[in-house]
Amino acid sequence: MGRGIRNTAGFTLIELMVVIIILGLLAAIVMPRIVGETDKARYGAALAQMRILEDALKRYKLDNGVFPTTDQGLEALVRRPTSGILPRGWPEGGYLDKQEIPRDPWGNTYVYISPGQHSPDYDLKSFGSDGVEGGDGYNADLESWRISR
């Protein structure tokens, strides 16, 4: 009795290696799709943020008759300018829900120029995922004068 009974609990090295190989193959298939979706989501978020900033800039002009200057920048949407053309109708609390200008989804500041070089009122731009001017795909710049509503 009891002779020849071995404890067979646990995994052999070969079984563990097979599981690791399967997990590696699954990761190789799934990861590129997840990364691609992340870039797509950030690109969409940047477009949405730019539209919010554009709407705030339009409200600023309606209240004050002009867009903020390049020197005043987008900060004029959250803090009353104290130099340049001073706004007459700047509302308490500013033009954005939060009291800060958002960074693009890649952590970079938006570029604002007024009057614009491509639009008579202003140019608003994000340099995309690579953070430098130019690029293709998700590295491409998002430019207010090229964004269709």
Secondary structure, 3 states (H helix, E strand, C coil): CCCCCCCCCCCCHHHHHHHHHHHHHHHHHHHHHHHHHHHHHHHHHHHHHHHHHHHHHHHHHHHHCCCCCCCCCHHHHCCCCCCCCCCCCCCCCCCCCCCCCCCCCCCCCCEEECCCCCCCCCEEEECCCCCCCCCCHHHCCEEHHHCCC
